[in-house]
Amino acid sequence: MQLKNYMEDAVEQMMDRVLKDLDVCKCDRCRMDIKALALNNLPPKYVVSEEGELYVKTNELVRQFEVDIIKAITMAAIKVNNNKRH
């Protein structure tokens, strides 16, 4: 078994969808900074089994879960864009 933060996958899956509507830098460095900042502002969802991952994916259907991720990515993108490190 392997410990996994499912939130990393959830943020990664939503990044392109959220960033396409924002006028921010989308280079690899900025994308990684956005992802790191967004994850730091979201609660972790650790799983250690496929059953746990399925449970978290089911909870992902809750609208608030998606809204929280979109908000975290958007806020992180704005902050990173205003403080580019490249």
VOGU-3710 file (C-alpha; in Angstrom, 3 decimals, decimal comma):
1> mqlknymeda> 0,000/0,000/0,000  1,028/3,570/-0,594  -0,049/6,764/1,152  -1,523/9,248/-1,300  -2,981/12,733/-1,007  -5,970/12,524/-3,336  -6,271/16,319/-3,294  -3,137/16,485/-5,503  -4,965/14,553/-8,222  -8,115/16,628/-7,830
11> veqmmdrvlk> -6,199/19,915/-8,182  -4,206/18,602/-11,143  -7,406/17,485/-12,896  -9,010/20,917/-12,510  -5,979/23,123/-13,229  -6,379/23,365/-17,006  -10,107/24,005/-16,756  -9,618/26,848/-14,277  -6,493/28,410/-15,802  -7,893/28,580/-19,341
21> dldvckcdrc> -10,302/31,301/-18,189  -7,650/33,351/-16,375  -5,183/35,803/-17,884  -2,170/34,483/-15,969  1,186/32,955/-16,874  0,841/29,239/-17,546  4,506/28,250/-17,838  5,635/25,087/-16,029  7,200/27,034/-13,149  4,065/29,122/-12,534
31> rmdikalaln> 1,817/26,052/-12,848  3,841/24,256/-10,163  3,751/27,329/-7,922  -0,018/27,614/-8,419  -0,527/23,933/-7,631  1,658/24,091/-4,506  -0,053/27,223/-3,212  -3,533/25,847/-3,918  -2,705/22,568/-2,140  -1,375/24,473/0,864
41> nlppkyvvse> -4,749/26,193/1,128  -6,847/23,030/0,833  -7,305/20,268/3,398  -5,424/17,078/2,480  -7,443/13,971/1,606  -5,116/11,077/2,321  -5,976/7,554/1,205  -4,085/4,287/1,523  -6,273/1,938/-0,479  -8,332/1,837/-3,642
51> egelyvktne> -11,470/1,718/-1,496  -10,402/4,919/0,243  -9,748/6,576/-3,093  -13,183/5,545/-4,337  -14,734/6,997/-1,185  -12,957/10,305/-1,691  -13,920/10,359/-5,381  -17,540/9,845/-4,366  -17,312/12,768/-1,944  -15,790/14,768/-4,765
61> lvrqfevdii> -19,237/14,852/-6,328  -20,293/17,210/-3,588  -20,459/20,637/-5,201  -18,663/22,435/-2,376  -15,604/20,218/-2,844  -15,299/21,382/-6,450  -15,970/25,024/-5,585  -13,258/24,970/-2,909  -10,707/23,616/-5,387  -11,643/26,162/-8,071
71> kaitmaaikv> -11,378/28,974/-5,540  -7,989/27,773/-4,255  -6,572/27,457/-7,783  -7,925/30,872/-8,808  -6,569/32,645/-5,729  -3,204/30,899/-6,112  -3,016/31,795/-9,824  -3,641/35,461/-9,102  -1,035/35,516/-6,335  1,581/33,691/-8,423
81> nnnkrh> 0,881/35,898/-11,448  1,477/38,995/-9,315  4,722/37,532/-7,942  6,270/35,554/-10,815  9,546/33,776/-10,016  10,795/33,339/-13,576
//
